[in-house]
C-alpha cells in the first residue's frame, strides 16, 4: 500500500502535478448586536460594515444576530469560534443567568471573544464580564472629548494582531478612563486631550483558556473604514478565534 502511494506521488510530480494542501478552515464568528446608544451609535450599519470587513478577508464565516439573549441557548454557540460583541444594552434587559453562564463557559473553554467600542459598558452588574473585558466603560466616569482626528500608536509591533500595522491617524472617539485592574496586554494606545493620559485602545486579555481581543474603535462606519482598523479587526478576530 505504501509503495503504491509513493509511486502515485512520484508519477504526479513527474507529470508536473502538485498536491496542494487543504485550505485552512474558516473561523466561525457570531456578531451580536441589536442595541446601543441611539442615535449616536448606528449599530445596524456598523454591524453590517464589520461583517463585510471579516467576510472580505476570506478568513471567516460570519453570522449576525440581534439581541445578546441568543447566548441563553448553548446550541446557538455550537461550532462558533469567536463571539464579536457590538452591543450595549441601553434599552434591552441584561443577560439572563443562563446566557451569562454560557458566555463564561464559552470563553473559559478556549474560545474567543471580541469586545468593541461601547460594548464593554454592557451588563454592568456582572463582575465577571468586567474581568473578561479587562477594561470597561463606566457611565459617569469613562468618557471622551469631541470626536476627531488623533494619532494611534502601535505599542506591540510583534503581535500577530498588529502585524503590518504602523502608527496611524484615526478619526473617531478616543475612549478614556476605562476602568478595571485585570492584567491586559496593550497593543495600540493614544494620548487623550480629555483625560490628559495615555489611553489603551486595543489590547488582549487571557481568560481561562480563552482569548479576548478588546478594541475601542468604531463610533461609526467612517471610523471602521480606516485601513489599519480593518486590519486590526481581521487579525484580532483571527487571534481570538485561535485560527
C-alpha positions as CSV (number, residue, x, y, z in Angstrom):
1,X,0.0,0.0,0.0
2,X,2.8,2.4,1.0
3,X,4.8,1.5,-2.1
4,X,1.8,2.2,-4.3
5,X,1.2,5.6,-2.7
6,X,4.9,6.5,-3.2
7,X,4.7,5.5,-6.9
8,X,1.5,7.6,-7.3
9,X,3.0,10.7,-5.8
10,X,6.2,10.2,-7.9
11,X,4.1,9.9,-11.1
12,X,2.2,13.1,-10.2
13,X,5.4,15.0,-9.6
14,X,7.0,13.8,-12.9
15,X,3.8,14.8,-14.7
16,X,4.1,18.3,-13.2
17,X,1.1,17.9,-10.9
18,X,1.3,19.2,-7.3
19,X,-0.7,18.1,-4.3
20,X,-2.0,21.3,-2.7
21,X,-2.5,21.4,1.0
22,X,-6.2,21.5,2.0
23,X,-7.4,25.1,2.5
24,X,-7.4,26.3,6.1
25,X,-10.8,26.1,7.7
26,X,-12.5,29.4,8.2
27,X,-13.2,30.6,11.7
28,X,-16.9,30.9,12.5
29,X,-17.8,34.3,14.0
30,X,-21.0,35.3,15.6
31,X,-21.6,39.1,15.7
32,X,-24.1,40.0,18.5
33,X,-25.7,43.4,18.1
34,X,-29.2,44.8,18.4
35,X,-29.0,47.8,20.8
36,X,-26.8,50.8,21.6
37,X,-27.0,54.5,22.4
38,X,-29.3,55.9,19.8
39,X,-28.8,57.9,17.5
40,X,-25.1,58.3,18.5
41,X,-24.2,54.7,17.5
42,X,-25.8,53.2,14.4
43,X,-25.3,49.6,15.4
44,X,-27.2,48.3,12.4
45,X,-24.8,49.8,9.8
46,X,-21.7,49.2,12.0
47,X,-22.6,45.5,12.3
48,X,-23.1,45.2,8.6
49,X,-19.8,47.0,7.9
50,X,-17.9,44.8,10.4
51,X,-19.4,41.7,8.8
52,X,-18.1,42.8,5.4
53,X,-14.6,43.5,6.8
54,X,-14.4,40.0,8.2
55,X,-16.0,38.3,5.1
56,X,-13.8,40.2,2.6
57,X,-10.7,38.9,4.3
58,X,-11.7,35.3,3.3
59,X,-10.9,34.0,6.7
60,X,-14.3,33.9,8.4
61,X,-17.8,32.6,8.1
62,X,-19.9,35.3,9.8
63,X,-23.4,35.3,11.2
64,X,-25.1,38.5,12.7
65,X,-27.8,38.2,15.3
66,X,-29.8,40.9,17.1
67,X,-30.0,40.5,20.9
68,X,-27.5,39.2,23.4
69,X,-30.0,36.7,24.8
70,X,-29.0,34.4,21.9
71,X,-26.3,33.3,24.4
72,X,-29.0,31.7,26.6
73,X,-29.1,28.6,24.3
74,X,-25.9,26.7,24.3
75,X,-26.9,25.2,20.9
76,X,-26.5,28.6,19.3
77,X,-22.8,28.6,20.1
78,X,-22.1,25.2,18.6
79,X,-19.2,25.3,16.2
80,X,-18.7,29.1,16.9
81,X,-15.0,30.0,17.3
82,X,-15.4,33.7,18.4
83,X,-18.2,35.9,19.6
84,X,-18.0,39.5,18.4
85,X,-19.9,41.9,20.7
86,X,-21.3,45.0,19.0
87,X,-24.0,45.7,21.5
88,X,-24.6,48.0,24.6
89,X,-27.8,47.1,26.3
90,X,-29.1,50.7,26.5
91,X,-32.8,49.8,26.3
92,X,-32.8,46.0,26.4
93,X,-32.6,43.8,29.6
94,X,-29.3,42.5,30.8
95,X,-28.3,38.8,30.2
96,X,-30.2,36.0,31.9
97,X,-28.3,33.7,34.2
98,X,-28.2,31.0,31.5
99,X,-26.7,33.5,29.0
100,X,-24.1,34.6,31.5
101,X,-23.2,31.0,32.3
102,X,-22.9,30.1,28.6
103,X,-20.8,33.1,27.7
104,X,-18.4,32.5,30.6
105,X,-18.1,28.8,29.8
106,X,-17.6,29.6,26.1
107,X,-14.6,31.8,26.7
108,X,-13.1,29.8,29.6
109,X,-13.2,26.6,27.4
110,X,-10.8,28.2,24.9
111,X,-13.0,30.1,22.5
112,X,-12.6,33.8,21.5
113,X,-14.4,37.0,22.5
114,X,-14.0,40.3,20.7
115,X,-15.3,43.4,22.6
116,X,-15.8,46.6,20.7
117,X,-16.3,50.3,21.4
118,X,-19.2,50.8,24.0
119,X,-19.8,47.0,24.3
120,X,-17.7,47.0,27.5
121,X,-20.4,49.1,29.2
122,X,-22.9,46.2,28.9
123,X,-24.2,44.0,31.7
124,X,-22.8,46.5,34.3
125,X,-24.0,44.4,37.2
126,X,-22.0,41.3,36.1
127,X,-18.5,41.4,37.7
128,X,-17.2,38.5,35.6
129,X,-17.9,40.3,32.3
130,X,-15.8,43.2,33.6
131,X,-12.9,40.8,34.2
132,X,-13.4,39.3,30.7
133,X,-13.2,42.7,29.1
134,X,-10.1,43.7,31.0
135,X,-11.2,47.4,31.0
136,X,-14.8,48.6,30.8
137,X,-16.7,51.8,30.2
138,X,-18.3,53.0,33.4
139,X,-21.1,55.6,32.9
140,X,-20.3,58.8,34.7
141,X,-16.6,58.0,34.9
142,X,-15.3,57.0,31.5
143,X,-15.6,59.4,28.6
144,X,-14.0,61.1,25.6
145,X,-13.5,64.5,24.1
146,X,-15.2,65.6,20.9
147,X,-15.0,63.1,18.1
148,X,-12.0,64.0,16.0
149,X,-8.6,63.1,14.5
150,X,-5.8,61.6,16.7
151,X,-2.7,59.5,16.3
152,X,-2.9,55.9,17.3
153,X,0.4,54.4,18.3
154,X,1.2,50.7,17.9
155,X,2.9,49.6,21.1
156,X,3.5,45.9,20.4
157,X,4.7,45.6,16.8
158,X,5.5,41.9,17.2
159,X,1.9,40.7,17.9
160,X,0.1,38.8,15.2
161,X,-2.8,41.2,15.7
162,X,-0.7,44.3,14.7
163,X,1.4,42.6,12.0
164,X,1.9,45.0,9.2
165,X,0.2,47.9,11.1
166,X,2.2,51.1,11.6
167,X,1.1,54.1,13.7
168,X,-1.9,55.7,12.1
169,X,-4.3,58.6,12.1
170,X,-7.8,57.8,13.2
171,X,-11.0,59.8,13.1
172,X,-13.1,58.5,15.9
173,X,-14.0,58.9,19.6
174,X,-10.9,58.5,21.7
175,X,-12.2,56.5,24.7
176,X,-10.6,57.4,28.0
177,X,-10.8,56.4,31.7
178,X,-11.9,52.8,31.0
179,X,-12.0,51.1,34.4
180,X,-10.5,47.8,35.6
181,X,-7.4,46.3,37.1
182,X,-7.2,42.9,35.3
183,X,-3.9,42.2,33.5
184,X,-4.1,43.4,29.9
185,X,-1.6,43.4,27.1
186,X,-1.7,46.7,25.3
187,X,-1.3,46.7,21.5
188,X,-2.4,50.2,20.5
189,X,-2.7,53.4,22.5
190,X,-3.3,57.2,22.1
191,X,-2.8,60.4,24.0
192,X,-6.1,61.8,25.2
193,X,-6.6,65.6,25.5
194,X,-9.7,64.9,27.5
195,X,-8.1,62.7,30.2
196,X,-4.6,64.0,29.9
197,X,-3.4,60.4,29.9
198,X,-2.2,57.7,27.6
199,X,-5.2,55.5,26.9
200,X,-5.2,51.9,25.7
201,X,-7.3,51.5,22.6
202,X,-6.6,47.9,21.6
203,X,-5.5,45.2,24.0
204,X,-5.8,41.5,24.8
205,X,-6.9,39.6,27.8
206,X,-6.3,35.9,28.7
207,X,-9.4,34.5,30.3
208,X,-9.4,30.8,31.3
209,X,-8.2,29.0,28.2
210,X,-9.8,31.7,26.0
211,X,-8.6,34.8,24.2
212,X,-10.2,38.2,24.4
213,X,-9.4,41.0,21.9
214,X,-10.8,44.4,23.0
215,X,-10.7,47.4,20.8
216,X,-12.3,50.8,21.4
217,X,-12.6,51.9,17.7
218,X,-15.9,52.1,15.8
219,X,-18.1,55.1,16.6
220,X,-19.5,54.8,13.1
221,X,-18.8,53.3,9.7
222,X,-16.3,56.0,8.9
223,X,-14.3,55.1,12.0
224,X,-14.4,51.4,10.9
225,X,-13.1,52.3,7.4
226,X,-9.6,53.2,8.3
227,X,-7.3,50.5,6.7
228,X,-5.4,49.9,9.9
229,X,-8.5,49.5,11.9
230,X,-9.8,47.0,9.4
231,X,-6.5,45.0,9.7
232,X,-6.7,45.1,13.5
233,X,-10.3,43.8,13.3
234,X,-9.4,40.9,11.0
235,X,-6.2,39.9,12.7
236,X,-7.6,40.4,16.2
237,X,-10.6,38.3,15.5
238,X,-8.4,35.6,13.9
239,X,-6.2,35.6,17.0
240,X,-9.2,35.4,19.3
241,X,-10.7,32.5,17.3
242,X,-7.4,30.6,17.5
243,X,-7.2,30.5,13.8
